[in-house]
Amino acid sequence: MKANYSIADIEQAINYWTSHQAADSNLSLCPSARALANVYGEMIYRRETSVAADALNGEQSQAIETALHQMELGLAP
């Protein structure tokens, strides 16, 4: 786990999830992308370029770690 995630890391993870999990019946983001979108929106609002890993909740940590790991392995487009 990284100590901090950049806004680019968060964006890449959101893109990973939107291309790998279908939206729900309301056409909103899948749960993993939604969890990260909340962080992303807060970062933009606060003009932050990174977020501490320990500031993320369990769902957010799992979503970003899984996405970044899968991309690192070359399992993402």
C-alpha positions as semicolon CSV with decimal commas, in nm:
position;residue;x (nm);y (nm);z (nm)
1;M;0,000;0,000;0,000
2;K;0,122;0,346;-0,086
3;A;0,138;0,616;0,181
4;N;-0,036;0,866;-0,049
5;Y;-0,239;0,846;-0,367
6;S;-0,227;1,118;-0,630
7;I;-0,539;1,250;-0,795
8;A;-0,416;1,074;-1,111
9;D;-0,408;0,742;-0,919
10;I;-0,767;0,796;-0,809
11;E;-0,876;0,886;-1,162
12;Q;-0,703;0,580;-1,311
13;A;-0,871;0,356;-1,056
14;I;-1,213;0,504;-1,133
15;N;-1,152;0,445;-1,504
16;Y;-1,046;0,087;-1,430
17;W;-1,367;0,015;-1,239
18;T;-1,597;0,181;-1,493
19;S;-1,447;-0,038;-1,766
20;H;-1,461;-0,359;-1,559
21;Q;-1,789;-0,341;-1,366
22;A;-2,130;-0,258;-1,501
23;A;-2,327;0,035;-1,367
24;D;-2,623;-0,048;-1,149
25;S;-2,984;-0,044;-1,267
26;N;-3,004;0,333;-1,208
27;L;-2,712;0,382;-1,450
28;S;-2,494;0,516;-1,173
29;L;-2,134;0,411;-1,116
30;C;-2,052;0,067;-0,979
31;P;-1,987;0,064;-0,602
32;S;-1,606;0,065;-0,634
33;A;-1,602;0,358;-0,876
34;R;-1,860;0,542;-0,666
35;A;-1,647;0,508;-0,351
36;L;-1,348;0,652;-0,534
37;A;-1,554;0,923;-0,705
38;N;-1,640;1,059;-0,360
39;V;-1,268;1,093;-0,280
40;Y;-1,197;1,240;-0,624
41;G;-1,470;1,501;-0,587
42;E;-1,346;1,604;-0,243
43;M;-0,991;1,636;-0,376
44;I;-1,105;1,861;-0,658
45;Y;-1,319;2,070;-0,424
46;R;-1,030;2,115;-0,180
47;R;-0,773;2,157;-0,460
48;E;-0,567;1,869;-0,325
49;T;-0,326;1,678;-0,544
50;S;-0,293;1,375;-0,316
51;V;-0,469;1,198;-0,032
52;A;-0,315;0,996;0,251
53;A;-0,390;0,625;0,233
54;D;-0,498;0,627;0,597
55;A;-0,765;0,888;0,515
56;L;-0,949;0,634;0,297
57;N;-1,214;0,404;0,436
58;G;-1,199;0,026;0,384
59;E;-1,408;0,025;0,066
60;Q;-1,203;0,304;-0,090
61;S;-0,873;0,140;0,005
62;Q;-0,983;-0,194;-0,140
63;A;-1,105;-0,030;-0,461
64;I;-0,788;0,166;-0,531
65;E;-0,548;-0,110;-0,426
66;T;-0,723;-0,367;-0,644
67;A;-0,743;-0,138;-0,946
68;L;-0,382;-0,022;-0,927
69;H;-0,258;-0,377;-0,872
70;Q;-0,455;-0,508;-1,170
71;M;-0,321;-0,228;-1,389
72;E;0,033;-0,298;-1,269
73;L;-0,009;-0,662;-1,371
74;G;-0,127;-0,552;-1,715
75;L;-0,479;-0,683;-1,659
76;A;-0,640;-0,352;-1,744
77;P;-0,689;-0,189;-2,083
